[in-house]
Amino acid sequence: MVKDITIYTTNTCAYCVMVKKWLGTKGHTYKEVNLDDHPERQKEAFEASGQLAVPVTIVTKKDDSKEVIVGYNLAKLAPAVA
């Protein structure tokens, strides 16, 4: 079971829009951290993913385990939120 979903995005990222839209169609709510609006939080996204790319989606489960998905990767995202 999913406890929380956080997505790190930027204003110009088409894949960010796609991830948010996909989650919305599946009925999932999420917290968005726009790195253009909050550049001080870029370090969080990098430390979680090890990459500078967005979107970075962090799915926190009820047991507080976390799964980090970089990009628009439904093969990883779908089972993470199931």
GIZIJO-V361368 format. One record per pair of residues at least 24 apart in sequence whose C-alpha atoms are under 8 Angstrom apart, sorted by the first residue. I is the first residue (numbers start at 0). J is the second residue. Records with the same first field share a line. If there is no record, write none. Layout:
I->J ; J
This chain:
0->60 ; 61 ; 80 ; 81
1->58 ; 59 ; 60 ; 61 ; 80 ; 81
2->58 ; 59 ; 60 ; 61 ; 63
3->29 ; 30 ; 58 ; 59 ; 60
4->28 ; 29 ; 30 ; 56 ; 57 ; 58 ; 59
5->29 ; 30 ; 31 ; 32 ; 56 ; 57 ; 58
6->30 ; 31 ; 32 ; 54 ; 55 ; 56 ; 57
7->31 ; 32 ; 33 ; 34 ; 44 ; 53 ; 54 ; 55 ; 56
8->32 ; 33 ; 34 ; 35 ; 53 ; 54 ; 55
9->33 ; 34 ; 35 ; 53 ; 54
10->35
12->53 ; 54
14->53 ; 54 ; 70 ; 71
15->53 ; 54 ; 70 ; 71
17->71
18->54 ; 71
